[in-house]
């Protein structure tokens, strides 16, 4: 139900009663949540890892990691629920932090929950270390994460742990010598600058026309907002900070706030450039290709928050919160497997489209007048329904 009709546990009980004549006790569901928390969280992750490894010939190869936040419709706090930086813009609400590991193709492997105030940069190493130890992976894989999770401390911990990594680089914060080499990168798509760090790591820098246009557009929008505020006289010294496009502001004589046109020109030099820090021996093209797949984690979060409605959460005990997230993890795994099967079969519909079509398929009961027996038939009325009929486990099709 978390995939087809995501709703509260109580609403699910009502739904099953109304639509399927299934009587399920709400208390039984709650007891199962406790069982899930106590004994089955690790099991579902083990099953997911085993299945995913089977899809890739036994070798995961790449692990993608990212973090999101899940909020509650409350401000109450405890050892797990806490306020913090919210990726949903719900900073006043209590929340938890969810770390997720996925494979190539976006198949979920493992997850962990953290206190809602936890800094996301401190979440990755515990999950990766635990994952490697539980599944005896050795170091035959590459960890990929974006720059928001990477501090100098985290990079050192990855290196000291013997892990290979590809991480988004903060190229504007590099040393002067490295900066000069970055800026010298040829502005042509598909051409990379392979820069060596003194510690042996490499910085792969590439250029994209699309990224350059976006960088320029975003900056123009931000500066335009500053100009409007400047013309209205609403800019103050309090706005002199590094947040967003306020970095283009300066103050003269200690009192006059103005827009620094020189800073705007300097910022444009970086348009279209993106860097990737790695300790692998992969070619620049392979590093770039691997990092581009990080969007699979972001998509997993979109599916979990969108189709699966993982939040807002209404549970308040840690074990029920953990169990709810475990159910959503399983639902995400099933969603990805359905997506794979649809693609393999050549079905033209996405998972979300398939779910909508499935909602139109109905099953009817027909009473035989001669003996009062009933037969069940599932109606297949449209081309769309016929296209997904193979997914439904029944021999009682009735095509009209």
Secondary structure as UniProt FT lines:
FT   TURN            2..4
FT   HELIX           9..20
FT   HELIX           26..35
FT   HELIX           36..40
FT   HELIX           41..55
FT   TURN            56..58
FT   STRAND          61..72
FT   TURN            87..88
FT   TURN            91..92
FT   STRAND          95..102
FT   HELIX           104..106
FT   STRAND          108..115
FT   TURN            116..117
FT   HELIX           120..122
FT   HELIX           124..134
FT   TURN            135..136
FT   TURN            138..139
FT   STRAND          141..145
FT   HELIX           147..149
FT   HELIX           152..160
FT   TURN            161..162
FT   STRAND          164..168
FT   HELIX           171..173
FT   HELIX           176..183
FT   TURN            189..190
FT   STRAND          192..196
FT   TURN            198..199
FT   STRAND          202..207
FT   HELIX           209..232
FT   HELIX           237..239
FT   HELIX           244..248
FT   STRAND          249..252
FT   TURN            253..255
FT   STRAND          256..259
FT   HELIX           261..268
FT   TURN            269..272
FT   STRAND          273..278
FT   HELIX           284..292
FT   TURN            293..294
FT   HELIX           295..305
FT   TURN            306..308
FT   HELIX           318..345
FT   HELIX           351..358
FT   TURN            359..360
FT   STRAND          363..367
FT   TURN            369..371
FT   STRAND          374..380
FT   HELIX           383..388
FT   HELIX           389..391
FT   STRAND          397..399
//
